[in-house]
Amino acid sequence: MNDLHAGRLLLLADALQTKIPDAQFYFGSITRGNPKHLINFFGTFGSYECKSVACAIGWCPIVFPKLFEYVFGGIVEIGKPDSIASSFHAVMAPFGISFGEVEHLFCPTRYPDGDRTNRLQVAARIRSFVASKQESNDGKVSC
């Protein structure tokens, strides 16, 4: 994991902690409802009444619009315009993490509360993960 990867993970943690309301986060589904509603919401940070929700990976196209996009009814895909990596695999390269680390950070079955895990719990795990990577590199994130 390099500085760019760590920065992206921390940016996602920040968004989960400060920008995404509880009502728009559901850890049990990449997206549910219309992802375009999520885009409209994230641009305004105002009152938001639609019933669309997303997990941490589902929010990636909003937080990182140049890296991810929604395809096929809400699946997250890396890159534009062509890509074969979707959902869990899509976040491996941009975050510099293995599939096992993706599961550790983003899979509901890896959390005690399962799909009832809230956005703050996911953000805390992301922060702890980045800190442990930095600590294992003597306080530095490798480049």
VENURUR-V275740 format. One record per pair of residues at least 24 apart in sequence whose ideal C-beta (glycine too) atoms are under 10 Angstrom apart, sorted by the first residue. I is the first residue (numbers start at 1). GAP is how many residues later the second one is. Records with the same first field share a line. If there is no record, write none. Layout:
# VENURUR-V275740
I=GAP / GAP
This chain:
# VENURUR-V275740
1=94 / 95 / 96 / 100 / 128 / 129 / 132 / 133 / 135 / 136 / 140 / 141 / 142
2=94 / 131 / 139 / 140 / 141
3=93 / 131 / 137 / 138 / 139 / 140
4=90 / 91 / 92 / 137 / 139
5=88 / 89 / 90 / 91 / 92 / 125 / 128 / 136 / 137
6=89 / 90 / 123 / 124 / 125 / 127 / 128 / 131 / 135 / 136
7=123 / 134
8=52 / 55 / 56 / 59 / 83 / 86 / 87 / 88 / 122
9=82 / 85 / 86 / 87 / 88 / 96 / 117 / 118 / 120 / 121 / 124
10=113 / 116 / 117 / 120 / 121
11=52 / 53 / 115
12=44 / 45 / 47 / 48 / 51 / 52 / 79 / 82 / 83 / 93 / 94 / 110 / 111 / 114
13=43 / 92 / 106 / 107 / 109 / 110 / 111 / 112 / 113 / 114 / 115 / 116 / 117
14=49 / 109 / 112 / 113
15=27 / 41 / 44 / 45 / 47 / 48 / 49 / 104 / 108
16=39 / 40 / 43 / 47 / 102 / 103 / 104 / 105 / 106 / 107 / 108 / 110 / 111
17=102 / 103 / 105 / 106 / 107 / 109 / 110
18=27 / 101 / 105
19=26 / 40 / 43 / 44 / 100
20=25 / 33 / 34 / 36 / 39 / 42 / 43 / 99 / 103
21=24 / 26 / 27 / 32 / 98
22=31 / 96 / 97 / 98
23=25 / 26 / 27 / 28 / 29 / 30
24=24 / 26 / 27 / 28 / 29 / 30 / 34 / 35 / 38 / 95
25=28 / 29 / 30 / 31 / 33 / 34 / 92 / 93 / 94 / 95 / 97
26=26 / 27 / 28 / 29 / 32 / 82 / 89 / 90 / 91 / 92 / 93
27=26 / 27 / 28 / 29 / 30 / 31 / 79 / 80 / 81 / 84 / 86 / 87 / 88 / 89 / 90 / 91 / 92 / 94 / 95
28=25 / 27 / 80 / 86 / 87 / 88 / 89
29=24 / 25 / 26 / 28 / 29 / 45 / 79 / 86
30=24 / 25 / 26 / 27 / 28 / 29 / 30 / 40 / 43 / 44 / 45 / 46 / 56 / 57 / 58 / 60 / 76
31=24 / 26 / 27 / 28 / 30 / 39 / 42 / 43 / 44 / 45 / 56
32=26 / 41 / 42
33=41
34=36 / 39 / 40
35=24 / 26 / 27 / 34 / 35 / 36 / 38 / 39 / 40 / 41
36=34 / 38
38=24 / 32 / 36
39=26 / 31
55=32 / 51 / 52 / 53 / 60 / 62 / 64 / 67
56=35 / 49 / 50 / 61 / 63 / 66 / 67 / 69 / 70
57=29 / 30 / 31 / 33 / 34 / 45 / 48 / 49 / 50 / 65
58=29 / 48
59=60 / 63
60=27 / 30 / 31 / 34 / 35 / 46
61=29
64=27 / 30 / 31
67=24 / 26 / 27 / 28
68=26
95=31 / 34 / 35
96=37 / 45 / 46
97=32 / 36
101=28 / 32
104=25
105=24 / 25
